[in-house]
Amino acid sequence: MKEIKYHSTVVFVKDVGASKKFYTKILGQEVALDFGKNVILRCGVTLWEVDPDHIIPEKLGANKVVDTKANCFELYFETEDIEKVFRKLSEKGIEMLHALHEEPWGQKTMRFYDPDRHLIEVGEKLEHFVRRLHLEGRTPEQVAEKTSIPLNDVRDWIHR
């Protein structure tokens, strides 16, 4: 269907002010539009504090709109300086699901919670961790094998 185009991910939050502060001050995201209880971030995430009399909680049940135990999805962000981001989050006392670690394919990631306990992941940009693996002494072929990234892409990213 050509008439339908993906726009953004909406995250239901208990306190839009606290969530806006977390996403802008902690994660460095920018506000595109602020409608009070609905804040659209430039990255494609929308924060929405849904009024209790809205049709969504009416149909789902108020306790299911912001379920702090669900964690059925995660929001994924990338960075070129994962250690710096980890230090910043640690200094701010952000609750972590797990600290910085290296995934089996070589990418460094961390996972933590926003104020409503939505799961957030920050990982190294693909190009960055490919170059890092190469700088650590792996051949392009070894990097491609470890990461499952096509060898031609690995070679292109290493030489950028």
C-alpha positions in Angstrom: 0.0 0.0 0.0 1.8 3.1 -1.2 -0.5 5.4 0.7 0.8 4.2 4.1 4.2 5.3 5.1 6.0 4.7 8.4 6.2 7.8 10.5 7.4 7.1 14.1 7.3 5.0 17.1 5.0 6.2 19.9 6.0 5.4 23.5 3.3 5.8 26.1 4.7 7.4 29.2 3.4 8.3 32.7 5.1 11.7 32.9 5.9 13.3 29.6 8.0 16.0 31.3 10.3 13.4 33.0 10.5 11.4 29.7 11.2 14.5 27.6 14.0 15.5 30.0 15.4 11.9 29.9 15.4 11.7 26.1 16.7 15.2 25.5 19.2 15.7 28.4 20.4 12.1 28.9 20.2 10.7 25.4 20.7 14.0 23.5 17.7 13.8 21.3 16.1 17.0 19.9 12.4 18.0 20.1 10.8 18.5 16.7 7.3 19.4 18.0 6.0 19.8 21.6 2.2 19.6 22.0 2.4 19.4 25.8 1.4 15.8 26.5 2.7 14.7 23.1 6.3 15.3 22.2 7.7 14.4 18.8 11.5 13.9 18.8 13.5 14.3 15.6 14.8 10.8 15.8 11.4 9.3 15.1 10.2 8.6 18.6 7.1 10.2 20.0 6.5 10.5 23.7 2.8 10.5 24.7 1.2 10.9 28.1 -2.2 9.5 27.3 -5.1 11.1 29.2 -7.1 8.4 31.1 -10.3 9.2 29.2 -8.7 8.7 25.8 -9.9 5.8 23.6 -6.6 3.8 24.0 -6.8 3.3 27.8 -10.6 3.0 27.5 -10.2 0.0 25.1 -6.9 -1.5 26.5 -7.4 -0.8 30.2 -5.7 2.1 32.0 -3.2 -0.2 33.6 -2.0 -1.6 30.2 -1.1 1.7 28.6 2.0 2.2 30.6 2.9 -1.3 31.9 6.3 -1.0 33.6 6.8 -4.8 33.5 6.1 -5.4 29.7 9.5 -4.7 28.1 8.2 -6.2 24.9 10.3 -4.0 22.7 13.4 -1.8 22.9 14.4 1.5 21.3 17.7 1.2 19.6 20.2 4.1 19.3 23.8 4.1 17.9 26.9 6.0 18.8 30.6 6.2 17.7 31.8 6.6 21.3 30.1 3.9 23.3 32.5 4.2 26.3 31.7 7.9 26.7 27.9 7.2 26.6 28.3 4.5 29.2 30.3 6.8 31.5 27.6 9.5 31.1 24.7 7.1 31.9 26.6 5.7 34.9 27.3 9.2 36.3 23.6 10.0 36.0 22.7 6.8 37.9 20.6 5.4 35.0 19.3 1.9 35.8 21.0 -0.6 33.6 19.7 -3.9 32.4 23.3 -4.7 31.6 26.6 -2.8 31.5 28.7 -2.3 28.4 29.6 -5.6 26.8 30.6 -7.1 23.4 27.9 -9.0 21.5 29.0 -12.3 19.8 29.2 -10.5 16.4 31.6 -7.9 17.9 29.4 -4.9 18.5 29.6 -3.2 21.9 26.2 -2.5 23.4 24.4 -1.6 26.7 20.8 -1.7 27.7 19.0 0.4 30.3 15.6 1.8 31.2 13.9 5.1 30.6 11.7 6.6 33.4 8.8 4.3 32.4 11.1 1.3 32.3 11.0 1.1 28.5 14.1 -0.8 27.4 16.7 1.3 25.6 19.8 -0.1 23.8 22.8 1.9 22.6 25.2 0.2 20.4 28.3 1.1 18.3 27.5 2.1 14.8 28.1 -0.8 12.5 30.9 1.0 10.5 32.6 2.0 13.8 32.8 -1.5 15.3 33.9 -3.0 11.9 36.8 -0.5 11.9 37.5 -1.2 15.6 37.7 -5.0 15.0 40.1 -4.4 12.1 42.2 -2.0 14.2 42.4 -4.7 16.9 44.2 -6.9 14.4 41.5 -8.9 12.5 41.8 -9.2 8.7 38.8 -8.0 6.6 37.9 -11.6 6.0 38.0 -12.3 9.8 35.8 -9.3 10.5 33.3 -10.4 7.8 33.2 -13.8 9.3 32.7 -12.6 12.9 30.1 -9.9 12.0 28.2 -11.6 9.1 28.6 -8.3 7.2 29.5 -8.8 3.5 33.2 -8.7 2.9 32.8 -5.8 0.3 31.0 -3.7 2.9 33.7 -4.5 5.5 36.5 -3.4 3.1 34.6 -0.2 2.2 34.1 0.7 5.9 37.7 -0.1 6.9 39.0 2.2 4.2 36.7 5.2 4.9 
